[in-house]
Amino acid sequence: MSARSTTTTVAIVGGGPAGLMLSHLLSCNGIDSTVIDTRTRAEIEQTVRAGILERDSVRLLVDGGVSDRVLREGDEHRGISLGFGGADHRVDLHGLTGASVWLYPQTDVFVDLATARERDGGDVRFGVTDTAVVDATSERPGIRFVDSDGVATEIRCEVLVGADGSHGVCRQAIPDTLRRDYFREYPFAWFGILCQAPPSAPELIYNHSEHGFALISQRTTEVQRMYFQCDPGEDVDAWSDDRIWTELGKRVGANGYTLAEGPVTSKTVLRFRSFVCEPMRYGRLVLAGDAAHTVPPTGAKGLNLALADTRVLAECIERFLRRREANALDEYTDRALARVWKAQHFSYWMTTMLHTLPEATPFDVRRQVGELNSVVSSTAGSTYLAEAYTGWPTA
């Protein structure tokens, strides 16, 4: 059976925050788009994701007309705590840079964007299957799929955007001979929990101790998100609530913190790596977000990088289509990668400074404490952390 054929100006594969934000920004510039995603909207909404938003990510949501809910329901954090050496050390993000971050779950960012696209009449199609890229290097690339009603469909466009995550089809459409993949695997993972308890601290705690790394975050006034370093093969079923709280308490208690405990409602092991795909363009196909790069969660850069991609890409697509600047898409990959590699360095630095490597010696652990002391005892060191954590401006 032949596929039903339609056209659009920009086809976007991936209906997560990156794909929906790009579609919204293009719409603001009068450029139509179609977004597809293999997941249903309900599936994406039910995927629990933490979220620390940089200042410019918040501005993008609010000033871009998506939603101001982040200001009403999100929590502004003006600092973070680094726990090490038996004590708490606060980094005053706002005092050092004039910028804050907002605790606002990625799930809520998605809901805001999906609602805005629906409000504005955007063409977003969830629950498709069998996606495949076609003719990426032609002037009319396309995407084939079976829609949620079982109808085979082909969409042709002027620009095709892959925002379909690290396991999507778009990156694989770039030939191996033209694609360079850079990555680093980490020999540890995070054991993450959601629990019913009040917040243990007003801001995030990044905790380093000889017992291993822990991150104490929040979700709401009644539900909290916490992590501790573990083996990638850890069995979540082997961890009772009592064992989890004992382990977390041992790690953060070494630096004087006390946790508010409660029933654990969710347990998961989060594996991660550093990854960058170069280039981020192949013909009329361009990549954005996790399709092109992933970072360890330690620096809170994943979602923010994806949103930063869309700001640059929306501008470059507008120049490519409206002003007929042939090199605009090439400029996108150069500009996006400049920020990506800065974020890769920051995330790697935070990760290796705070986590205990499996083969670490007592010297290595003490050296990490020295590095952390160098950061908090120096205005220049603290300012670098604050600038990177709150986000670099996007030109």
C-alpha positions in Angstrom: 0.0 0.0 0.0 1.4 3.4 -0.9 2.0 6.0 1.8 -0.2 9.0 2.1 2.0 12.0 1.1 1.9 15.4 2.7 4.2 18.4 2.9 5.4 20.9 5.5 8.2 23.5 5.7 10.0 21.9 8.6 9.5 18.3 9.8 10.6 17.6 13.3 11.2 14.0 14.5 10.8 14.0 18.3 8.0 15.6 20.3 9.9 16.1 23.6 10.9 19.6 24.9 13.4 20.2 22.1 11.1 19.3 19.2 8.1 21.2 20.6 10.1 24.3 21.5 11.6 24.4 18.0 8.1 24.1 16.5 6.9 26.9 18.8 9.8 29.2 17.9 9.3 28.5 14.2 5.6 29.3 14.5 6.5 32.6 16.1 8.5 33.4 12.9 5.6 32.3 10.7 7.2 29.0 9.6 5.0 26.0 9.7 6.1 22.6 11.0 5.0 19.1 11.7 6.2 17.2 14.8 6.0 13.4 15.2 6.9 11.2 18.1 6.7 7.4 18.6 5.5 7.9 22.2 2.0 9.0 23.2 1.5 12.3 24.9 0.5 10.4 28.1 3.6 8.3 28.0 5.8 11.4 27.9 3.8 13.1 30.6 4.2 10.1 32.9 8.0 9.9 32.5 9.4 11.3 35.7 12.3 13.6 34.9 14.1 16.0 37.2 14.7 19.6 36.0 17.0 22.5 36.8 16.4 25.3 34.4 19.0 27.9 33.6 18.1 31.6 33.6 17.8 31.7 29.8 15.7 28.5 29.6 13.2 30.2 31.9 13.2 33.3 29.8 12.6 31.2 26.7 9.5 29.7 28.2 8.1 32.9 29.7 9.2 35.6 27.1 8.5 33.2 24.3 4.8 33.0 25.3 4.9 29.3 26.2 3.9 29.6 29.9 4.7 31.5 33.0 3.9 28.5 35.2 7.6 28.1 35.9 7.6 31.4 37.8 4.4 30.5 39.7 5.1 26.9 40.5 8.8 26.5 40.1 11.3 27.2 42.8 14.0 29.8 42.3 17.4 28.6 43.7 20.0 31.3 44.2 22.7 28.9 45.3 23.8 25.3 45.7 25.5 23.5 48.5 28.7 21.5 48.1 29.1 19.1 51.0 32.7 17.8 51.6 35.4 17.7 54.2 32.9 17.3 57.0 31.1 20.6 56.3 28.6 22.4 54.1 29.9 25.0 51.6 27.3 27.2 49.8 28.0 28.6 46.4 26.1 31.9 46.0 25.0 31.6 42.3 23.0 34.8 42.3 25.6 36.8 44.3 28.4 35.8 41.9 26.6 36.1 38.6 23.3 37.9 39.2 21.5 34.8 37.9 19.5 32.0 39.5 18.3 28.6 38.4 14.7 27.2 38.7 13.7 23.8 40.0 11.0 22.8 37.5 10.6 19.2 36.4 11.2 18.4 32.7 7.8 16.8 32.7 6.2 20.1 33.4 8.3 21.8 30.6 6.9 19.2 28.2 3.3 19.8 29.4 3.6 23.5 29.0 5.0 23.2 25.5 2.5 20.5 24.4 -0.3 22.7 25.7 1.1 25.8 23.9 1.3 23.9 20.6 -2.2 22.7 21.0 -3.4 26.2 21.9 -1.7 27.6 18.8 -3.0 24.9 16.4 0.4 23.2 15.9 0.6 20.0 14.0 1.9 17.5 16.5 1.4 13.7 16.0 2.1 11.4 18.9 2.1 7.6 18.9 3.5 7.0 15.4 5.6 3.9 14.5 8.1 2.7 11.9 9.8 6.0 11.4 12.5 6.2 8.7 14.4 9.2 7.2 14.4 9.5 3.4 16.4 11.6 1.0 18.2 13.6 3.7 20.6 15.2 1.2 18.0 16.2 -1.4 16.1 19.6 -1.5 13.0 17.8 -0.3 14.0 15.4 2.5 11.3 13.5 4.3 10.2 11.2 7.1 8.1 8.0 6.7 6.0 6.6 9.5 2.8 4.9 10.4 0.5 7.2 12.2 -1.6 6.4 15.4 -4.5 5.3 13.2 -2.3 2.8 11.3 -2.0 4.9 8.1 1.3 4.8 6.3 2.4 8.5 5.8 5.3 10.3 4.2 6.0 14.0 5.0 8.3 16.0 2.6 9.8 19.2 3.8 12.5 21.8 3.2 14.4 21.1 6.5 14.3 17.9 8.5 15.1 18.1 12.2 16.1 15.1 14.3 15.2 15.8 17.9 14.4 12.1 18.6 16.8 11.4 21.4 19.9 9.3 21.7 18.2 6.1 20.4 16.3 7.8 17.5 16.6 7.1 13.8 17.8 10.5 12.6 21.4 10.4 13.8 21.7 6.9 12.3 20.7 8.4 8.9 24.1 10.2 8.8 26.6 7.7 7.2 29.3 6.3 9.5 31.9 7.6 7.1 30.7 11.2 7.6 29.8 11.1 11.3 32.3 11.3 14.2 31.0 10.1 17.6 32.8 11.2 20.7 31.9 9.5 24.0 33.1 8.6 27.4 31.5 5.8 29.5 31.5 6.2 33.3 32.1 3.2 35.6 29.3 4.2 38.0 25.6 5.1 37.9 23.0 6.9 40.1 20.5 5.1 42.3 17.6 7.5 42.2 14.5 7.6 44.4 11.3 9.5 44.8 10.1 9.7 48.3 7.2 11.2 50.2 8.9 13.6 52.6 9.4 17.4 53.1 12.5 19.0 51.6 15.7 18.2 53.4 17.3 21.5 52.4 16.2 24.7 50.7 18.7 24.2 47.8 20.4 21.2 46.1 23.1 19.5 48.0 26.0 18.0 46.0 27.7 15.7 48.5 31.2 14.2 48.3 32.4 11.8 51.0 34.6 8.7 51.3 31.4 6.7 51.2 30.5 8.0 47.7 28.6 10.8 46.0 25.0 11.8 46.8 22.7 14.5 45.4 19.8 15.8 47.5 17.2 17.5 45.3 13.5 18.3 45.5 10.4 17.8 43.5 7.5 19.4 45.4 6.8 20.4 49.0 5.8 16.8 49.6 7.8 14.7 47.1 11.6 14.7 47.0 14.2 13.4 44.5 17.5 12.0 45.8 20.4 10.0 44.2 23.5 8.2 45.3 26.4 6.8 43.4 26.1 3.1 42.7 27.4 0.3 40.4 25.7 0.4 37.0 24.5 -3.2 37.5 22.9 -2.5 40.9 19.6 -4.4 41.5 17.0 -2.0 42.7 15.0 -4.8 44.3 17.9 -5.5 46.6 17.4 -2.1 48.3 14.7 -1.8 51.0 13.6 1.6 52.3 15.7 1.1 55.4 18.8 0.2 53.4 18.4 3.3 51.1 18.0 5.7 54.0 21.0 4.2 55.9 23.2 4.6 52.8 22.1 8.1 52.1 22.4 9.1 55.7 25.9 7.7 55.9 27.0 9.7 52.9 25.5 13.1 53.7 25.9 12.7 57.5 29.7 12.7 56.9 29.2 16.4 56.1 26.7 17.3 58.8 23.4 17.0 56.9 20.3 15.3 58.2 17.7 14.0 55.8 13.9 14.2 56.2 12.9 10.6 55.5 9.7 9.1 54.2 8.3 6.2 52.1 10.2 5.5 48.9 7.7 5.5 46.0 10.1 5.0 43.1 13.5 3.4 42.6 15.7 3.4 39.5 19.3 3.0 38.4 20.3 5.9 36.0 23.2 5.0 33.7 24.8 7.9 31.8 27.7 8.9 29.6 29.2 11.8 27.8 28.5 11.9 24.0 28.8 14.3 21.1 28.0 13.6 17.4 29.8 15.8 14.8 28.6 17.3 12.6 25.1 18.1 13.6 24.0 18.5 10.0 23.8 16.2 7.0 22.3 17.7 3.9 18.9 19.1 4.9 18.9 17.0 8.1 20.0 18.7 11.3 20.1 17.3 14.9 19.1 18.9 18.1 19.2 17.9 21.8 19.9 14.3 22.9 20.0 13.2 19.2 23.3 15.0 19.0 24.7 15.1 22.5 24.2 13.8 26.0 25.9 14.8 29.3 26.1 13.3 32.8 23.3 14.8 34.9 25.8 16.2 37.5 25.9 19.6 35.9 22.2 19.8 35.1 22.9 20.6 31.5 20.9 18.1 29.4 17.6 19.8 29.0 19.2 23.3 28.9 21.5 22.3 26.1 18.5 21.0 24.1 16.6 24.3 24.6 19.8 26.3 23.7 20.0 24.2 20.4 16.5 25.3 19.5 17.1 29.0 20.0 20.1 28.9 17.6 18.4 26.4 15.2 15.2 28.4 14.9 17.2 31.5 13.9 19.4 29.6 11.4 16.3 27.9 9.8 14.7 31.3 9.4 17.8 32.7 7.7 18.1 29.6 5.5 14.5 29.7 4.4 13.5 33.3 4.4 16.8 35.1 3.6 18.1 32.2 1.5 21.5 32.2 3.3 22.9 28.9 2.1 25.4 28.6 4.9 23.0 29.2 7.8 22.6 25.5 8.6 26.3 25.1 8.6 26.6 28.0 11.1 24.1 26.2 13.3 26.3 23.2 13.9 29.4 25.4 14.7 27.5 27.6 17.1 25.7 24.8 18.8 28.8 22.7 19.3 30.7 25.6 20.8 28.2 25.6 23.7 28.0 21.8 23.7 31.7 21.3 24.3 31.7 23.9 27.1 28.9 22.0 28.8 30.7 18.7 28.2 33.7 20.1 30.0 31.7 21.5 32.9 29.6 18.3 33.3 32.7 16.1 33.2 34.5 18.3 35.7 31.6 18.3 38.1 31.2 14.5 37.7 34.9 13.6 38.2 35.3 16.1 41.1 32.4 14.7 43.1 32.2 11.0 42.4 34.5 8.2 43.7 36.1 6.1 41.0 36.0 2.4 41.6 39.8 2.2 41.7 40.3 5.4 43.7 43.0 5.4 46.3 43.0 7.5 49.5 45.2 10.0 47.7 42.6 10.4 45.0 39.8 11.1 47.5 41.9 13.6 49.4 42.9 15.3 46.1 39.2 15.7 45.3 38.7 17.4 48.6 41.6 19.7 47.7 40.0 20.5 44.4 36.6 21.3 46.0 38.4 23.5 48.6 40.1 25.3 45.7 36.7 26.1 44.2 34.9 27.4 47.3 37.9 29.3 48.7 38.4 31.3 45.5 36.0 33.9 44.1 37.3 33.1 40.6 36.7 29.4 41.1 33.2 29.8 42.6 32.3 32.3 39.8 33.3 29.8 37.1 31.0 27.2 38.7 28.2 29.7 39.1 28.5 31.0 35.5 28.5 27.5 34.1 25.7 26.2 36.3 23.3 29.2 35.6 24.2 29.0 31.9 26.2 31.0 29.4 24.2 33.6 27.4 23.2 32.5 23.9 24.1 35.0 21.3 
